[in-house]
Amino acid sequence: MKEKTQYFFQLSGEYPELSFGELRAILSTFDSSSNVVLECKGVGVTETTKDCAVMTVERSAYVKEAALLIAKSTDMCGLIEYVKSIPLHELLDDGETFEIRCVRCWGAEHDTKKIEIELGKILLNCGKHVSVNLENPNKKFVVLATPYKLFFGLSVAKKKKKEFYDRKAGRRPFTLPSALQPKIARCMVNLARVKPGGRILDPFAGSASILNEAWLLGYEAVGLEIKHWICKGARLNLEHYAPGGPDIINGDARVAPFRRVFDSIVTDPPYGRSTTIPTGSLTSLLEDFLSKLVDLLVKGGSVCMASPSNIDMIPLGEVYGLDVLETYAIKVHGSLTRNIIVFRMR
C-alpha cells in the first residue's frame, strides 16, 4: 500500500459548498479510508496518497490545487517559526530549483511578498545546494493565505487554466439556451460516486454536456433525448469532443429501453422558459421517470440530478426508494436557481 500523508486542497470560490462536496465525493470514491475536513473556507485537508491527490485535481471541476501539507498556522510569524524547525532539506535534492507562490484567498490581508521572501530564505539555507527558478522550477511550493489560517505545502497538482473553455455551451458545434455548462456537468458526474469503468445514464441528455464529461472521466455513458433535432445536434457535440465515445438514443426517458445496467443516473431534466415538457408539468414528468428507476439502476446505484428550486425533490425521491445523500443550491442567472441533489437507491 502506498504511503499516506496529509494534503490540502484549494477549492474554487464559485460555489464553496459544492466545491467541497465534489472534493469529498472524489476522495470517497477513490480512497474510501480518507476523511476530508474543511479546515476553513475554501481549504480541505485529508490524509491520502500523492497519486490520489493528483487524480482528484485532474478529475475535478472545482478543486484548483493539491499540495503536500508542510505547515499551517493562524498567523505569518507562527508559520515562519514553525517552518524553521522542520527538516525541509528532505523535500529538496542537491542542485534542485524551486519557487514559492503565496496566494491570498477570501479577502485575506497577509503580506504575500514578505511570506514568499521569508520562506525562500529558509529553503535556500536548508543545507542543500538549491536555487530559485521562477520560470521552470523542479519543485513548486505554495502558501494559501486565508483570513483564518495559512497553509504551506509542496504543490503536487494544479488545475490547468481554461481547461473547460473550449467545451463551454457557447463554443460547441450545437448548443441550447438551457445547456448545462461543462464544469457543473463534470461536478455532477463526480458527485455520483461511480467507480472507474462504471455505466452512467443521462435520460434527459439535451446537448450532451453530461455525456461528454462522463466519457472524458472514463465512464461508459449513454444518453436519451426525446426530441429528434436536439438528439441530432447532441451527436455533433459528441463527435467533436468525444469521438468514438458515448451513445445518444432518440427516445423517451419514461420508457427507457434498459434493464438494471447503470451504476448511476446523472441528469439535468428539462425546465426553464424556453423548454417544452411532453407531460406539460415537470413534476409529473419527474414522477413518471422516478417510478422507473428501479428498472434502470443496479442495486445501491446513485442518482445525481438538477432541478429548479421551486420543486422539492427530496420527498419525491423518497417515495420512489431514494435516500438523499446531499443537496446544493447554485444560482445560474437572474431568478433561476438550480438545486443539485444526490440520492442513493435503497
Secondary structure, DSSP 8 states (H G I E B T S, - for coil): ----EEEEEEE-SSSHHHHHHHHHHHHHHH-TT---EEEETTEEEEEE-HHHHHHHHHH-SSEEEEEEEEEEESSHHHHHHHHHTS-GGGG--TT-EEEEEEEE-TT----HHHHHHHHHHHHHTSSS--EE-SSS-SEEEEEEE-SS-EEEEEEEEE--TTTTGGGSGGGSSS--TT---HHHHHHHHHHT---TT-EEEETT-TTSHHHHHHHHTT-EEEEEES-HHHHHHHHHHHHHHSTT--EEEE--GGG-S--S-EEEEEE----STT---TTS-HHHHHHHHHTTHHHHEEEEEEEEEEEETTS-HHHHHHHTTEEEEEEEEEEEETTEEEEEEEEEE-
